[in-house]
């Protein structure tokens, strides 16, 4: 791989890492917002059902953020070692 392609891969990995980081730390806000939209679309629901929807939505954003953060960090680490091998 050329150095330019590796730099592009670093940018891609950084972007994926940033998106994962945002999803992790704002998962409660995103989950609550998604649950409120669900409630408005449905027109009302039991409180326990609404809390289950909030928890499920929040967990979905947590899982997606964790996966994206892990993939992004793994990509950056891989590319870093590839760049070190090219320089030698």
C-alpha positions as CSV (number, residue, x, y, z in Angstrom):
1,X,0.0,0.0,0.0
2,X,1.2,3.5,-0.7
3,X,1.6,6.1,2.0
4,X,-1.3,8.2,0.5
5,X,-3.7,5.3,0.8
6,X,-2.6,4.7,4.3
7,X,-3.2,8.4,5.2
8,X,-6.7,8.1,3.8
9,X,-7.3,5.1,5.9
10,X,-6.2,7.0,9.0
11,X,-8.7,9.7,8.2
12,X,-11.4,7.1,7.7
13,X,-10.5,5.4,11.0
14,X,-10.5,8.7,12.8
15,X,-13.9,9.5,11.4
16,X,-15.4,6.1,12.5
17,X,-13.8,6.5,15.9
18,X,-15.3,10.0,16.4
19,X,-18.7,8.8,15.3
20,X,-18.5,5.8,17.8
21,X,-17.3,8.2,20.5
22,X,-20.3,10.5,19.9
23,X,-22.8,7.6,19.9
24,X,-21.4,6.3,23.1
25,X,-21.5,9.5,25.1
26,X,-24.8,10.8,23.7
27,X,-26.6,7.4,23.6
28,X,-29.1,8.5,26.4
29,X,-30.0,11.6,24.5
30,X,-30.4,9.8,21.2
31,X,-32.3,6.9,22.8
32,X,-34.7,9.2,24.6
33,X,-35.3,11.3,21.5
34,X,-36.1,8.1,19.5
35,X,-38.4,6.8,22.2
36,X,-40.3,10.2,22.3
37,X,-40.8,10.0,18.6
38,X,-42.1,6.5,19.0
39,X,-44.5,7.7,21.7
40,X,-45.8,10.6,19.6
41,X,-46.3,8.3,16.6
42,X,-48.2,5.8,18.7
43,X,-50.3,8.5,20.4
44,X,-49.6,7.3,23.9
45,X,-48.5,4.2,25.8
46,X,-48.1,2.7,29.3
47,X,-45.2,4.1,31.3
48,X,-43.5,0.7,31.7
49,X,-43.6,0.2,27.9
50,X,-42.2,3.6,27.3
51,X,-39.3,2.9,29.7
52,X,-38.6,-0.4,27.9
53,X,-38.5,1.5,24.6
54,X,-36.1,4.1,26.1
55,X,-33.8,1.4,27.4
56,X,-33.8,-0.6,24.2
57,X,-33.1,2.5,22.1
58,X,-30.3,3.6,24.4
59,X,-28.8,0.1,24.3
60,X,-28.9,0.1,20.5
61,X,-26.9,3.3,20.4
62,X,-24.4,2.0,23.0
63,X,-23.8,-1.2,20.9
64,X,-23.4,0.7,17.7
65,X,-21.1,3.2,19.3
66,X,-19.0,0.5,20.8
67,X,-18.6,-1.4,17.6
68,X,-17.7,1.7,15.6
69,X,-15.2,2.9,18.2
70,X,-13.5,-0.5,18.3
71,X,-13.3,-0.7,14.5
72,X,-12.0,2.8,14.2
73,X,-9.3,2.3,16.9
74,X,-8.2,-1.1,15.4
75,X,-8.0,0.6,11.9
76,X,-5.8,3.4,13.3
77,X,-3.5,1.0,15.1
78,X,-3.2,-1.2,12.1
79,X,-2.3,1.7,9.8
80,X,0.1,3.1,12.3
81,X,2.1,-0.1,12.3
82,X,1.9,-0.3,8.5
83,X,3.3,3.2,8.2
84,X,6.2,2.3,10.6
85,X,7.0,-0.7,8.4
86,X,7.1,1.5,5.2
87,X,9.5,4.0,6.8
88,X,12.0,1.2,7.7
